[in-house]
Amino acid sequence: MNQPLISDVSAASTVDTKLVEMSGLASWLVKLPLMLWSDMKMVTKHGKSQNFHDWFDEVFNTLDIIASTLLYQCSLEGYWLKAQRESPESCDSPDSIASTPPGSVSLDVNNKRKYHENFETPERVKRHILDLKSSLKLKEIESGTAKLRSRGSLSHIPTALNKLLSGEIGYCSEAVTFEEEDVYGTIGNAQLEHRVDAVTKKYGSKFVLAIVQSQSTRALITHLDAFYQRDSSIDDCALPSNTATELEAKALVLQKTEGLYSFKELVIQCGPIQLLAIGGFYGQIGAKNKTAFLGSALPKQCQLSTDETYSILIPFFQATYTRTIRHLRSYTKANASRCWSFGSEEFEKKEFMPCHPLFYDSHPKRVNCKRNTASVASLLLHSVAVCKFSRQDHTKLKKIFAKIPEVLAILEKCTDIPQTLMELREVLETHDTKSSLLAVLDFSVILERQLANKEEIELIFMSKELSEKALTLYKSYLAHSVKEVNKKVIKSLEK
């Protein structure tokens, strides 16, 4: 839009340049466009003024304000240029080679450059910089603090953990979100219980070999147990959640207390499903060493903190896994037999796996070991968990008792070999047998009596007394032995 100059106004209102010069204004100022003067709209409205003198006074006052502003800016620029010319360092100053006076509005972008930027970098300097960059970068990569450049959804994992995994394995940092329709949607004609089982398998297996990491620590999860917290009729082994359900998977370190014993647990909460880590490795970001853990309680020296925020990386392609009954403290509950424990097949082939209470003698570290009270307790608890006791289980019990060194020594002295567990108990009572051995034998005799001549019996409606005895089996005769096997596994990694 072209705005009129003062000289474009009618002859009667034209400003005399002599008056301007007499006022101390430069003649070129009169030709400035009105767009530079915010208060000059009234210049072209002379016809509306009372008289020429009033109009001229208003114009003069406005011109005076504009002139003062422009002259002030010009004086600043002149002062700066003069100072530059008079300065003895002006010729040698790097900043004076290509710069703009302060306060200047002639350029929209400041083009100041450092002195060395006016010269090309020598090739040998470029090579030295690249070598230095590569050296420092490799150190960061080795320590696990360097981030992988974006390659789709693939993410970098710490070097210390990467060395644990065989072959190339990609990880992604995309959030895993629990989908409600998986439970309440239509999955064939399956009942809700079967749908929950399918959903738990879907999300539980997804986090096998997952990596959780904060700003200072990280952990690789090789084994985990899954719990469905929304419906106790489907999973009465799960503790109810104390917080609102979040659909997006989140890693947490929880502080727990059991009696006088305080410990930490690493869990991944994904909607109503809680995944409890029962095996893996942890360490500090940037460190080359890593420490193994087996069991739900993290070691006391574990650096994973309850105060930190953790991100989750999962394998880009789902890891191969095994599935079995969960590692519980109590197997007397109705849903104790659910196969919601997931483990890495890769690590189990390396014999890295937690000792299972229900399969105590099946662990690789128990091969060729002598049978003991824990061996009997494990077999009995397996029957309690699956709510069945068969003739085959009864035969296994008798064979295990016969292999226990203390029992074997007594039987070798007997002329008549006991045919039942009840007869065995009578024989052991006549000798100074350990109370722990007699306790597990008492539980075995109860099941033997109930079995009688049947091929199999169900243990769904166990008496309160029998349930309490089953709890004692684990706490008193099995828990310690399971921990000892786990310690043996971890110790073997130190060799």
PyMOL commands that set and color helices and strands:
alter all, ss='L'
color gray80, all
select helices_A, chain A and resi 6-8+11-13+17-22+27-31+34-36+41-44+46-48+52-86+94-96+115-118+123-143+159-162+181-184+192-206+345-349+357-362+364-366+373-386+391-403+405-411+421-429+435-451+464-477+479-493
alter helices_A, ss='H'
color red, helices_A
select strands_A, chain A and resi 154-155+171-172+211-213+217-228+250-258+261-270+273-284+291-294+311-315+321-324+341-344+388-390+456-458
alter strands_A, ss='S'
color yellow, strands_A
deselect
rebuild
show_as cartoon
